[in-house]
């Protein structure tokens, strides 16, 4: 069982337009609604591929009711934490060339009692689980100590802990020694202050985060695949994607894939890249199922070539209005 915690979930609405033009009235050629938030996406990808999972989510307001209906329709079991505020609603606008524009609301502010309940319910649900995964942004005003409490509590409950966040929350999480962190290239560069131009740069940045507390780093690198680094092992994997459609949820799918085989790092990395590459080829925030995956096509390299240059900004690009 893998338990995910999404401190700031959302209802995700994906719209498809021929071309995004500011200031114009545009007609959509497709639309989709999904339960959203990084932890929920991890659970959705796990469930779609037959792996037991439970999503812990704070829920309130009419959008929270819709979120629960969408989660129920997806088949993902949920443990809910009632809150007074309403769950946020996010909008993704996708263009045929793969360009994605996202508009994300900040989400509701949780009271001290609601945050306490979120921690307690998460730790209780993690008892006996293989992993407790905490993903995404924190609610507005939430202290970064929320992550250290979840890591320490999850470990006390017998679960390994995986963290996918950025900025100050990631810095705080490192002090509690999570078993795995999953930054993307931008988050890895931000957290270390390094320029990442090569595989060697990524490896060095990952080792810096190991020195600061992480036990393992899974770095998603967009078109350059993913890199796994721990104290005794380094490996790189990639799978070429010729027709990308949306990057939304691809990093979450990457983490989900890794967790399906986490006791075997090399095979876990293969699964991570297969899941992530499949997600990029699907519309909106749709996540891959077994028929979407191509694990045998993933190219793996232990002790990767450090001098290899990265492709640069991941494509398709994500615009943030």
C-alpha positions as CSV (number, residue, x, y, z in Angstrom):
1,X,0.0,0.0,0.0
2,X,1.2,3.5,-0.9
3,X,-0.4,6.4,0.9
4,X,-0.3,9.8,-0.6
5,X,-0.9,13.2,1.1
6,X,-2.0,16.2,-1.0
7,X,-2.0,19.2,1.4
8,X,-3.5,21.5,-1.2
9,X,-5.6,19.5,-3.7
10,X,-7.6,20.9,-6.6
11,X,-10.2,20.2,-9.2
12,X,-8.3,20.3,-12.5
13,X,-10.0,21.5,-15.7
14,X,-8.2,21.0,-19.0
15,X,-9.3,22.9,-22.1
16,X,-7.9,22.4,-25.6
17,X,-7.7,25.4,-28.0
18,X,-6.2,25.7,-31.5
19,X,-4.1,28.6,-30.4
20,X,-4.0,30.6,-27.2
21,X,-4.4,34.3,-28.0
22,X,-4.6,36.8,-25.1
23,X,-7.6,39.2,-25.2
24,X,-9.6,37.1,-27.7
25,X,-12.7,35.0,-27.3
26,X,-11.6,31.4,-27.9
27,X,-13.6,28.2,-28.5
28,X,-12.4,25.0,-27.0
29,X,-12.2,21.8,-29.0
30,X,-12.0,19.5,-26.0
31,X,-12.3,19.6,-22.2
32,X,-11.7,17.3,-19.2
33,X,-12.2,17.4,-15.4
34,X,-10.0,15.4,-13.1
35,X,-9.2,15.2,-9.4
36,X,-6.0,17.2,-9.0
37,X,-3.0,17.8,-6.9
38,X,0.4,16.1,-7.1
39,X,-0.3,13.4,-4.4
40,X,-3.7,12.6,-5.9
41,X,-2.0,12.3,-9.3
42,X,0.5,9.8,-7.9
43,X,-2.4,7.8,-6.4
44,X,-4.3,7.9,-9.7
45,X,-1.3,6.6,-11.7
46,X,-0.7,3.8,-9.1
47,X,-4.4,2.8,-9.1
48,X,-4.6,2.8,-12.9
49,X,-1.8,0.3,-13.0
50,X,-3.2,-2.0,-10.3
51,X,-1.1,-0.9,-7.3
52,X,-3.0,-0.4,-3.9
53,X,-3.1,3.2,-2.8
54,X,-5.0,5.6,-0.6
55,X,-5.1,9.4,-1.0
56,X,-5.4,11.6,2.1
57,X,-7.0,15.0,1.2
58,X,-8.4,18.0,3.0
59,X,-11.8,18.6,1.5
60,X,-14.3,21.5,1.8
61,X,-16.8,23.6,-0.2
62,X,-18.6,22.7,-3.4
63,X,-15.3,22.1,-5.2
64,X,-14.4,19.7,-2.5
65,X,-17.6,17.8,-3.1
66,X,-16.8,17.6,-6.8
67,X,-13.3,16.5,-6.0
68,X,-14.6,13.6,-4.0
69,X,-17.0,12.6,-6.8
70,X,-14.2,12.7,-9.3
71,X,-12.0,10.6,-7.0
72,X,-14.7,8.1,-6.5
73,X,-15.2,7.8,-10.2
74,X,-11.5,7.2,-10.7
75,X,-11.6,4.4,-8.2
76,X,-9.0,5.9,-5.9
77,X,-9.8,5.3,-2.2
78,X,-9.7,8.5,-0.2
79,X,-9.3,9.5,3.5
80,X,-10.8,13.0,3.9
81,X,-10.0,15.7,6.4
82,X,-13.0,18.2,6.6
83,X,-12.0,21.9,6.2
84,X,-14.0,25.1,6.3
85,X,-12.5,26.6,3.1
86,X,-13.2,25.4,-0.4
87,X,-10.8,23.3,-2.4
88,X,-9.2,25.3,-5.3
89,X,-9.9,25.0,-9.0
90,X,-7.1,25.0,-11.5
91,X,-7.2,25.4,-15.3
92,X,-5.0,24.0,-17.9
93,X,-5.1,25.3,-21.5
94,X,-3.4,23.0,-24.0
95,X,-2.5,23.7,-27.6
96,X,-1.9,21.2,-30.4
97,X,1.9,21.8,-30.4
98,X,2.0,20.6,-26.8
99,X,2.3,24.1,-25.2
100,X,0.5,24.1,-21.9
101,X,-0.7,27.2,-20.0
102,X,-1.7,26.7,-16.3
103,X,-3.7,28.9,-14.0
104,X,-3.5,27.7,-10.4
105,X,-5.5,29.2,-7.6
106,X,-3.7,29.5,-4.2
107,X,-6.1,27.3,-2.3
108,X,-7.7,27.7,1.1
109,X,-5.9,28.5,4.3
110,X,-6.2,25.7,6.9
111,X,-6.7,26.4,10.6
112,X,-4.2,25.0,13.1
113,X,-6.8,22.4,14.1
114,X,-7.3,21.4,10.4
115,X,-3.6,21.1,9.9
116,X,-3.3,19.0,13.0
117,X,-6.0,16.7,11.8
118,X,-4.3,16.4,8.4
119,X,-1.1,15.2,10.0
120,X,-2.8,12.8,12.4
121,X,-5.0,11.2,9.7
122,X,-2.1,10.9,7.4
123,X,0.1,9.1,9.9
124,X,-2.7,6.8,11.0
125,X,-3.4,5.9,7.4
126,X,0.3,5.2,6.8
127,X,0.5,2.5,9.5
128,X,1.5,-0.7,7.7
129,X,2.0,1.1,4.4
130,X,5.2,0.8,2.3
131,X,5.4,4.5,1.5
132,X,3.9,7.8,2.7
133,X,4.2,10.2,-0.2
134,X,3.7,14.0,0.4
135,X,3.4,15.9,-2.8
136,X,2.7,19.4,-4.0
137,X,2.4,22.9,-2.5
138,X,1.4,23.6,1.1
139,X,-1.9,25.5,1.8
140,X,-1.4,29.3,2.2
141,X,0.0,30.1,5.6
142,X,0.9,26.5,6.5
143,X,4.2,26.2,8.3
144,X,7.0,24.2,6.6
145,X,7.2,22.1,9.8
146,X,4.1,20.3,8.4
147,X,6.4,18.3,6.2
148,X,8.9,17.4,9.0
149,X,6.0,16.2,11.1
150,X,4.7,14.0,8.3
151,X,8.1,12.5,7.6
152,X,8.8,11.8,11.2
153,X,5.3,10.5,11.8
154,X,5.3,8.3,8.7
155,X,8.6,6.8,9.7
156,X,7.3,6.1,13.2
157,X,4.3,4.4,11.5
158,X,6.7,2.1,9.6
159,X,6.5,3.7,6.2
160,X,9.2,5.1,4.0
161,X,8.7,8.7,3.0
162,X,8.8,10.4,-0.4
163,X,8.6,14.2,-0.8
164,X,7.8,16.1,-4.0
165,X,7.7,19.8,-3.3
166,X,10.0,22.9,-3.8
167,X,11.3,26.0,-2.2
168,X,11.2,26.5,1.5
169,X,9.1,23.3,2.1
170,X,11.7,21.2,0.4
171,X,14.5,22.8,2.4
172,X,12.6,22.0,5.6
173,X,11.8,18.5,4.5
174,X,15.5,17.7,4.1
175,X,16.2,18.2,7.8
176,X,13.9,15.2,8.5
177,X,15.9,12.9,6.2
178,X,13.1,11.7,3.8
179,X,13.8,8.4,2.1
180,X,13.3,9.9,-1.4
181,X,12.8,13.4,-2.9
182,X,11.7,14.0,-6.5
183,X,12.7,17.4,-7.8
184,X,12.5,18.4,-11.4
185,X,15.4,20.2,-13.0
186,X,14.1,23.6,-12.2
187,X,13.5,22.7,-8.5
188,X,16.9,21.0,-8.2
189,X,18.6,24.1,-9.6
190,X,16.6,26.4,-7.3
191,X,17.3,24.3,-4.2
192,X,21.1,24.2,-4.8
193,X,21.8,27.4,-6.6
194,X,23.5,25.5,-9.3
195,X,23.3,25.8,-13.1
196,X,22.4,22.4,-14.5
197,X,23.9,22.1,-18.0
198,X,25.0,18.5,-17.9
199,X,24.3,15.1,-16.3
200,X,27.3,15.7,-14.1
201,X,25.8,18.9,-12.9
202,X,22.6,17.1,-11.9
203,X,24.6,14.4,-10.1
204,X,26.5,17.0,-8.2
205,X,23.4,18.8,-7.2
206,X,21.7,15.6,-6.1
207,X,24.7,14.7,-3.9
208,X,24.4,18.2,-2.3
209,X,20.8,17.3,-1.3
210,X,22.0,13.9,0.0
211,X,24.5,15.8,2.2
212,X,21.6,18.0,3.4
213,X,19.5,15.0,4.5
214,X,17.8,13.3,1.6
215,X,18.5,9.5,1.5
216,X,17.9,9.3,-2.3
217,X,17.1,11.7,-5.2
218,X,14.9,11.0,-8.2
219,X,15.4,14.0,-10.5
220,X,13.0,14.3,-13.5
221,X,14.7,16.0,-16.4
222,X,11.9,16.5,-19.0
223,X,13.2,15.4,-22.4
224,X,16.4,14.1,-20.8
225,X,14.5,11.4,-18.8
226,X,15.3,11.0,-15.1
227,X,18.3,10.4,-12.9
228,X,18.5,8.4,-9.7
229,X,21.2,9.0,-7.1
230,X,21.8,7.6,-3.6
231,X,25.0,7.1,-1.6
232,X,26.0,4.0,-3.5
233,X,24.3,4.1,-6.9
234,X,23.8,6.4,-9.8
235,X,21.8,5.7,-12.9
236,X,20.1,7.6,-15.8
237,X,17.2,6.6,-18.0
238,X,15.3,8.1,-20.9
239,X,12.7,7.3,-23.5
240,X,12.3,9.5,-26.6
241,X,8.8,11.1,-27.0
242,X,8.0,12.2,-30.5
243,X,4.5,13.5,-30.0
244,X,4.2,15.2,-26.6
245,X,0.7,16.5,-25.7
246,X,0.8,17.7,-22.1
247,X,3.4,17.8,-19.3
248,X,0.6,18.1,-16.6
249,X,1.0,15.2,-14.1
250,X,4.1,13.8,-15.9
251,X,6.3,14.3,-12.9
252,X,3.7,12.7,-10.6
253,X,3.5,9.7,-13.0
254,X,7.3,9.5,-12.8
255,X,7.2,9.2,-9.1
256,X,4.4,6.7,-9.1
257,X,6.3,4.5,-11.6
258,X,9.4,4.6,-9.4
259,X,7.4,3.6,-6.3
260,X,6.0,0.5,-8.0
261,X,9.5,-1.1,-7.9
262,X,11.3,1.0,-5.3
263,X,13.2,-2.0,-3.8
264,X,15.1,-2.4,-7.1
265,X,16.5,1.1,-8.0
266,X,17.4,0.3,-11.6
267,X,14.0,-1.3,-12.4
268,X,12.3,1.5,-10.5
269,X,14.0,4.1,-12.6
270,X,12.9,2.2,-15.8
271,X,9.3,2.2,-14.5
272,X,9.6,5.9,-13.6
273,X,10.6,7.0,-17.1
274,X,8.0,4.7,-18.7
275,X,5.3,6.2,-16.6
276,X,6.5,9.8,-17.2
277,X,6.9,9.4,-20.9
278,X,3.5,7.8,-21.3
279,X,1.9,10.7,-19.3
280,X,3.4,13.3,-21.6
281,X,1.7,11.7,-24.6
282,X,-1.8,11.9,-23.0
283,X,-4.1,15.0,-23.0
284,X,-4.6,17.3,-20.1
285,X,-4.0,15.7,-16.7
286,X,-4.8,12.2,-17.9
287,X,-2.5,9.5,-16.4
288,X,-1.3,6.3,-18.0
289,X,-2.6,2.8,-17.7
290,X,-0.8,-0.5,-18.5
291,X,-1.4,-0.3,-22.3
292,X,0.2,3.2,-22.4
293,X,3.6,2.0,-21.0
294,X,6.7,1.0,-22.9
295,X,9.2,-0.1,-20.3
296,X,11.2,-2.2,-22.8
297,X,11.9,1.0,-24.8
298,X,13.5,2.8,-21.9
299,X,17.3,3.2,-22.3
300,X,19.1,2.7,-19.0
301,X,22.7,3.7,-18.1
302,X,24.4,2.9,-14.8
303,X,27.3,5.3,-14.0
304,X,26.0,7.8,-16.5
305,X,28.2,9.9,-18.7
306,X,28.7,13.0,-16.6
307,X,29.8,15.2,-19.5
308,X,26.6,14.7,-21.5
309,X,24.8,18.0,-22.1
310,X,21.1,18.4,-21.1
311,X,18.6,19.4,-23.8
312,X,17.7,22.6,-21.9
313,X,14.1,23.8,-21.1
314,X,11.8,20.8,-21.1
315,X,9.4,20.6,-24.1
316,X,6.5,21.1,-24.4
317,X,6.8,24.4,-22.4
318,X,4.5,25.3,-19.6
319,X,3.4,29.0,-19.6
320,X,2.3,30.5,-16.3
321,X,0.0,33.5,-16.6
